[in-house]
Amino acid sequence: MNSSQLKIWVCAASLVAASALSTQAQDPHSSNRSGISVIASTVPANGDVNPYGIVLVPRSSGLLVKGNILISNFNNSSNFQGTGTTIVQIAPDGTTSLFAQIDANNLPGPCPGGVGLTTALTVLRAGWVIVGSLPTTDGTSATAQAGCLLVLDNMGNVAETFYGSLINGPWDMTAFDSGTSATLFVSNVLNGTVAGGGKVVHAGTVVRLTLDVKQKTPPFLQSLTVIGSGFAERTDPAALVIGPTGLGLDAEAETLYVADSLNNRITAIPVPLTRDTSAGIGAVVSQGGSLNDPLGLTVAHGNILTVNGNNGFLVETTPDGEQIRKKLLDSSGNPPGAGALFGLIVVRGGVYYVDDATNTLNLFR
């Protein structure tokens, strides 16, 4: 790996500057929501709700505008999980447009079960947008199917799909992008989960996809490799499914961090770009404490930021496992903050995050 490659990796939760938490010392026990502003609604004209994925656009291309934010919606206007079909684009000033509305009946390749857009969302420098689908027909886990990864061009049109036995409920994603090639890391949460009928099964995976990337032709999938396995997962009536979620690379791309949601912990998979065997769940970095169903994850100046699915807190953890700060981002619902937070990205002005409880893009400075 050369130094130029190290400078251009991007995450599904993209890092472009230092963590806002690192510049604003917070009381670890604080529940103060100061410094939070609403940027825009994430609800498009068709009424899709439940924003999940969030990613920063690295370059302007087609409909994509550098510095804008793409957000994928998991639910339709009837609030059925696994039925959302839209990706919205929001500028930092709140200007909103529809980037894509995907028709499950008009895809260029298979996507078992249809379309229900998840937290797995990234934008490559060449202008390709890749988003995960974990679809249902009625919003319940009983009808959940394997789904796929959908590859869209810079105009929001689906160009191809990645699917198959190793892609089974793609839930979140991060990427290492060198321009002419890209490596995707995808967490999967449907391996035996539906058959488990609500019981915990230890079959969640992290799969690496290696792509050859060109600007004018869709990326070519060269290989798929399971680099993480044995993660706890189960169906859930409120969340549809709970399993390994947020993924984030350190600055040298030598460690892949995983939010192991059901076990309230962060784990680390070493040498994710080159390993040819599974590391299992990896090494446990931090567990318990302020972690409470960690979902979205990103890395900021070496530290790991996660958002909790059970209580609406953002938690900052060092690579050594010390939980140094937390911040309450959402206190709505019962219990407060439950089910509100998924994707997040760090920018120079703070932390952008989606709030499912209010269907908004918010900024914490």
Helices and strands as residue ranges (DSSP letters): H 3-6, H 20-23, E 36-41, E 49-56, E 69-75, E 86-90, E 96-101, E 117-123, E 129-133, G 141-143, E 148-152, E 158-162, E 170-177, E 181-188, E 201-212, E 220-236, E 240-242, E 244-249, E 255-260, G 261-263, E 265-270, E 283-287, E 294-300, E 303-308, E 313-317, E 323-328, E 341-347, E 350-355, E 360-364
